[in-house]
Amino acid sequence: MRTDPTTAAARRLTDEAARLDAAAHALATADPGSTTFGAAAPGRLGELGRALHAQWQADIADRSRTAATLANRLAEAARSLQAAASSYDGAESTATRQSQQVGEP
Protein backbone atom coordinates (compact mmCIF):
# COMPACT_ATOMS: atom_id res chain seq x y z
CA MET A 1 0.00 0.00 0.00
CA ARG A 2 1.40 3.33 -0.99
CA THR A 3 1.19 6.59 0.89
CA ASP A 4 -0.91 8.97 -1.13
CA PRO A 5 -1.98 12.55 -0.45
CA THR A 6 -5.36 11.40 0.87
CA THR A 7 -3.81 9.06 3.41
CA ALA A 8 -1.32 11.75 4.43
CA ALA A 9 -4.16 14.25 4.86
CA ALA A 10 -6.09 11.78 7.01
CA ARG A 11 -3.03 11.30 9.19
CA ARG A 12 -2.62 15.06 9.60
CA LEU A 13 -6.29 15.42 10.51
CA THR A 14 -5.90 12.67 13.11
CA ASP A 15 -2.87 14.43 14.58
CA GLU A 16 -4.65 17.78 14.71
CA ALA A 17 -7.73 16.20 16.28
CA ALA A 18 -5.52 14.80 19.04
CA ARG A 19 -3.89 18.21 19.58
CA LEU A 20 -7.28 19.92 19.74
CA ASP A 21 -8.59 17.31 22.18
CA ALA A 22 -5.53 17.80 24.42
CA ALA A 23 -6.08 21.56 24.31
CA ALA A 24 -9.74 21.07 25.26
CA HIS A 25 -8.74 19.02 28.29
CA ALA A 26 -6.06 21.53 29.30
CA LEU A 27 -8.56 24.36 28.99
CA ALA A 28 -11.07 22.52 31.16
CA THR A 29 -8.57 22.37 34.02
CA ALA A 30 -7.39 25.97 33.71
CA ASP A 31 -8.58 27.96 36.70
CA PRO A 32 -6.52 30.75 38.23
CA GLY A 33 -8.79 30.74 41.26
CA SER A 34 -11.44 33.11 42.45
CA THR A 35 -8.98 35.39 44.25
CA THR A 36 -7.58 36.36 40.84
CA PHE A 37 -10.95 37.96 40.17
CA GLY A 38 -11.03 39.71 43.54
CA ALA A 39 -13.48 37.28 45.14
CA ALA A 40 -11.74 37.61 48.51
CA ALA A 41 -12.36 41.34 48.67
CA PRO A 42 -14.95 42.55 51.15
CA GLY A 43 -18.42 43.69 50.23
CA ARG A 44 -19.69 44.44 46.77
CA LEU A 45 -16.25 44.15 45.18
CA GLY A 46 -15.92 40.57 46.47
CA GLU A 47 -19.41 39.74 45.20
CA LEU A 48 -18.46 41.08 41.81
CA GLY A 49 -15.22 39.05 41.86
CA ARG A 50 -17.11 35.87 42.71
CA ALA A 51 -19.65 36.54 39.96
CA LEU A 52 -16.87 37.19 37.45
CA HIS A 53 -15.11 33.99 38.46
CA ALA A 54 -18.32 31.97 38.12
CA GLN A 55 -18.95 33.47 34.69
CA TRP A 56 -15.36 32.78 33.67
CA GLN A 57 -15.66 29.14 34.79
CA ALA A 58 -18.90 28.68 32.85
CA ASP A 59 -17.45 30.26 29.70
CA ILE A 60 -14.26 28.19 29.89
CA ALA A 61 -16.28 25.01 30.39
CA ASP A 62 -18.38 25.89 27.33
CA ARG A 63 -15.28 26.56 25.20
CA SER A 64 -13.70 23.32 26.40
CA ARG A 65 -16.78 21.30 25.46
CA THR A 66 -16.90 23.00 22.07
CA ALA A 67 -13.24 22.21 21.42
CA ALA A 68 -13.73 18.58 22.47
CA THR A 69 -16.76 18.26 20.19
CA LEU A 70 -14.82 19.74 17.27
CA ALA A 71 -11.90 17.41 17.98
CA ASN A 72 -14.27 14.43 17.79
CA ARG A 73 -15.73 15.69 14.51
CA LEU A 74 -12.25 16.20 13.09
CA ALA A 75 -11.23 12.69 14.13
CA GLU A 76 -14.37 11.29 12.49
CA ALA A 77 -13.56 13.18 9.29
CA ALA A 78 -10.06 11.69 9.39
CA ARG A 79 -11.50 8.17 9.77
CA SER A 80 -13.89 8.75 6.87
CA LEU A 81 -11.10 10.08 4.70
CA GLN A 82 -8.89 7.12 5.57
CA ALA A 83 -11.71 4.70 4.76
CA ALA A 84 -12.24 6.40 1.41
CA ALA A 85 -8.52 6.23 0.66
CA SER A 86 -8.44 2.53 1.56
CA SER A 87 -11.46 1.81 -0.62
CA TYR A 88 -9.93 3.71 -3.51
CA ASP A 89 -6.64 1.87 -3.08
CA GLY A 90 -8.48 -1.46 -3.07
CA ALA A 91 -10.44 -0.56 -6.19
CA GLU A 92 -7.28 0.58 -7.93
CA SER A 93 -5.50 -2.68 -7.07
CA THR A 94 -8.45 -4.73 -8.31
CA ALA A 95 -8.61 -2.78 -11.56
CA THR A 96 -4.86 -3.20 -12.13
CA ARG A 97 -5.04 -6.92 -11.45
CA GLN A 98 -8.02 -7.38 -13.78
CA SER A 99 -6.42 -5.39 -16.58
CA GLN A 100 -3.27 -7.50 -16.30
CA GLN A 101 -5.35 -10.68 -16.52
CA VAL A 102 -6.83 -9.64 -19.85
CA GLY A 103 -3.41 -8.72 -21.20
CA GLU A 104 -3.60 -4.94 -20.96
CA PRO A 105 -0.47 -3.12 -19.78
N, C-alpha and C positions, 0 to 999 in steps of 0.2 A: 504494500500500500504506500502510495506516495504522499508527500505532504504538499497539499495544494493551498491556494490562497483562502479557500473556504474553511478548510480545517484550521489553518493558522488564525483566521479571524475568530473562529469558535473558541480556540484556545485563549486568545486575547480577551474575549468577552468573559470567559470563565475566570480568568485572572482578575479582571476588573470587578466582576461581581463579588469575588472574595474580598478584594480591597474595600469595596463599598460596604459589605457586610461587617467587616472589622471596624470600619469607621462608625457604622451605626451603633455597634456595641460599645465602642469607646465613648461616643457621644452620650449614650444612655447612662454611663457611670460618671460623667463629668458633673460635678457639683462643688462650686467653691464654698458652699456653706451660706447659711442665712446671714451671718455676721458681715459678709462681704456686701450685702445689700443694706446694712444698717439695722438689721432686725433686733439687735441688742440695745439699741438706743431707747431711751425712755419716751413714753407718751406717743403722740401722733407720729413722730418720725420713726419710731420702732414699728408701729402698726404698718406704716407705709413700706418699710423695709421688708417686713414679713409678707406683705401682699405682693411686693415685687418679686421676692424669692419664690413664692408659690406660683406666680405667673411664669417666671423663668423656668421653673421645673416642669410645668405643664407644656410650655412651648418646646423645650428640649426633648421631652418625651415624645411629643408629636413628630418632631423632625427626625428623631431616632427611628420611630416606627415607619415613617415615610421612606427613609433611607433603606431600612431592612426590606420593606416591600419592594422597592425598586431593585435592590440587589437580587431578590428572588426572581423577579421578572427578567432581569438580565441573565441570570443563570439559566432560566428556562429557555430564553432565546438562544443561548449558546448551545444547549442540548438539542434544540430543534435544528439549528444550523449544522451541528455535527451529524445528526441523523440524516439530514438532507445530503450532506457531503458523502456519507457512507453509502447511501442509496445510489447516488450518482456514480460513485466509484464502482459499486457492484454492477450497475447497469453497463458501465463502460467496459468492464472486464468481460462481462457476458457477450457484449456486442463484438469485442475483439476476438474472443474465442470462437464465436459463431462465424465470423467473417473468415477466419483462418481455416475453419473446417470446410468451407465451400471454395477454398482456393484463392480468396481475395488477399491482397497484401495487407 
